[in-house]
Structures are given as C-alpha cells and as structure tokens.
Amino acid sequence: MDPDLTLVIGALIGVFSLPSIVSAFAERRAPKIAFLTLMIGGGLIYWAVSQNPDKYSILGFPDLLIEVIARFIG
C-alpha cells in the first residue's frame, strides 16, 4: 500500500475516533472501540512515517492530503 495513502487514512481514522471518545466519556462508559480505532489510526501513521521518515512533516500534511485526494479521484 502507498505510504501517502496510509498516512492520510490513518489520520482520518484518528480524527474520526476523537468524537467517539468524547461521547463515551460524556455518557460515562468505556470507550473501548474508540480507543481501538485510535490505535489503528496511530499504527497506520507510524507505519507510513517509518517507510519515509524524511518525507513527512506536520506543515506538509495539507498538501499531502490534497495530493492523495487528487490522485485517487482523478
């Protein structure tokens, strides 16, 4: 799998798990599945960065996101 795509998917999974974690804490229940999805997203990000450690940065993530979306849409 392409490391760029893996990084973007991992980041999206991580971002989408955050509302689930907050919701679980607000309802006073254990956020088991939410933490599992957060760990999966973190694992995907870790794998992508370990494949190309010099390529990725926080400031370059928006450009990478647009590049990956453009590559797979068009």
N, C-alpha and C positions, 0 to 999 in steps of 0.2 A: 504494500500500500504506500502511496505517496506520503512522505513526511509532512508536507504542507497541508494536505487534506486531513491527515491525522491530527495535526495541531489544531486546526480550525474545528473539527468535530469534537475534540476533547474540550476545547474552550467553550463551545456551545453547550455541551452536556453539563459542564461545570456551572455555567451561568444559569442554565435552566433548573439545576438542582437547588440553587440557593432559595428561591421562594418556597420550595417544598420543605426545606429545613426550617425556615422561619415559621411556616404554617404548623409544622409538627410541634415546635416549641410553644407556639401560642395556644395550641389545643392540649398541651401537657401530655404528649405521647412521644414515644421514642421514634426518632427519625431514622429508622434502620435503612429503608430503601433509599432515602435521600442521601444518606452518607455513602451508601454503596455506589450510587450514580456519581457522587462527587469523587470518590476514589477511582472509579473507572475513567472519568474525565481527566483526573490528575495523572493517571497511568498513561493515557494516550498522549498527553502533553509531554510527560517525561520521556516517553519513547521517541517522540518526534524530535525533541531537543537533543537527545543522546545521539541521534543519527546525524544531525548537522549542528554541532554546538556553536559554530561561529556565525551561522546564518540568521538566527532568530534573536529579536530584541523586542522589548515592550513597545518602543516607539515605532517599530516597523510592522506591528501586528495589524493595524488598519489597512495598510497597503497589501499585506499578505491575504487578508480576508477578502478584499475586493478582487485580488488576482485569482484566488481559488474559486470564488463565485463566478467570475467571468470565464474561467477555464472550463467549468463544468456546465454552465448554461449555454455558452455559445461556442 
